[in-house]
């Protein structure tokens, strides 16, 4: 997340909370088994976090659920 210019704004024993200076990149919550993004309700924000999340699937180590197509996105 730091590589993508997110900064940690809060942490506890189970989670890290991130934000990005550019509001279009939304916020993120990193938990033990998942990374959750929250977008602002605009086209740019939804696009930007979708693209960021998709980059995590490039290695095949992570998967992203794409609600538009109704299935998991993973590079094989």
Buried (B, 14 or more C-beta within 10 A) or exposed (E): BEEEEBEEEEEEEEEBBBBBEEBBBBBBBBEEEEBEBEBBEEEEBBEBBBEBBBEBBEEEEBBBEBEEEEEEBBEE
